[in-house]
Amino acid sequence: WGVMPFHWYFSNALPKGLLLTMFLVPLAFLNLIGWTKEKPNNNTVIDHTLLQFFISTFGFVVLYSFLPHKEMRFIFPALPMFNA
């Protein structure tokens, strides 16, 4: 009971936990304000400052995916970081 496949957190738990904010997660990495300004050094659309937070949160969920017994409550600490 409670044994799920490896992808369960990504295919079921995160979409249910994030609901519609799941579609806003990629927008957090866009540097639209800095990209519109005329700066020669900062002309990238991707904001790399949030990347370290996303990698650590994503790694947290990946590590918990290796456990055979999966529950939604195990990844509750990661949900605010995906919504930030």
C-alpha positions in Angstrom: 0.0 0.0 0.0 1.4 3.4 -1.0 4.0 1.9 -3.4 4.0 4.0 -6.6 6.2 4.2 -9.7 9.2 6.6 -9.9 7.4 9.3 -11.8 4.4 9.5 -9.5 5.5 12.8 -7.8 5.9 14.4 -11.2 2.8 12.9 -12.9 0.3 13.0 -10.1 1.4 14.7 -6.9 2.9 18.0 -8.2 0.1 18.7 -10.6 -2.5 18.2 -7.8 -0.4 20.1 -5.3 0.3 23.1 -7.5 -3.0 23.2 -9.4 -3.0 26.0 -11.9 0.1 27.6 -10.6 2.0 24.8 -12.2 1.7 26.7 -15.5 3.3 29.8 -13.9 6.5 28.0 -12.7 8.3 28.5 -16.1 7.4 32.2 -16.0 9.4 32.6 -12.8 12.6 32.2 -14.8 11.9 34.8 -17.4 13.7 38.1 -17.0 11.2 40.2 -18.9 11.9 43.5 -17.1 15.7 43.2 -17.5 15.4 42.0 -21.0 13.4 45.0 -22.2 16.0 47.5 -20.9 18.8 48.4 -23.3 21.7 46.8 -21.4 24.5 45.2 -23.5 25.5 42.8 -20.7 22.1 41.7 -19.6 20.3 40.7 -22.8 19.2 37.2 -21.8 15.6 36.3 -21.3 16.4 33.6 -18.7 16.9 34.8 -15.1 19.6 32.6 -13.6 19.3 33.9 -10.0 16.4 31.6 -9.2 18.0 28.6 -10.9 19.9 27.5 -7.7 16.6 27.4 -5.8 14.8 25.5 -8.5 17.6 22.9 -8.8 17.6 22.2 -5.1 13.8 21.9 -4.9 13.7 19.7 -8.0 16.5 17.6 -6.6 14.5 17.2 -3.3 11.6 15.8 -5.3 13.8 13.6 -7.4 15.5 12.1 -4.3 12.1 11.3 -2.8 11.1 9.7 -6.0 13.6 6.9 -5.4 11.6 5.8 -2.3 9.0 3.2 -3.1 6.5 4.4 -0.6 5.2 7.8 -1.9 2.8 10.2 -0.2 1.8 13.7 -1.0 2.8 14.9 2.4 6.5 14.0 1.8 6.8 16.8 -0.8 4.8 19.5 1.0 7.9 21.4 2.0 8.8 21.7 -1.7 5.5 23.2 -2.9 6.1 26.8 -1.7 9.4 26.9 -3.6 7.7 25.8 -6.8 5.1 28.6 -6.3 7.7 31.3 -5.5 
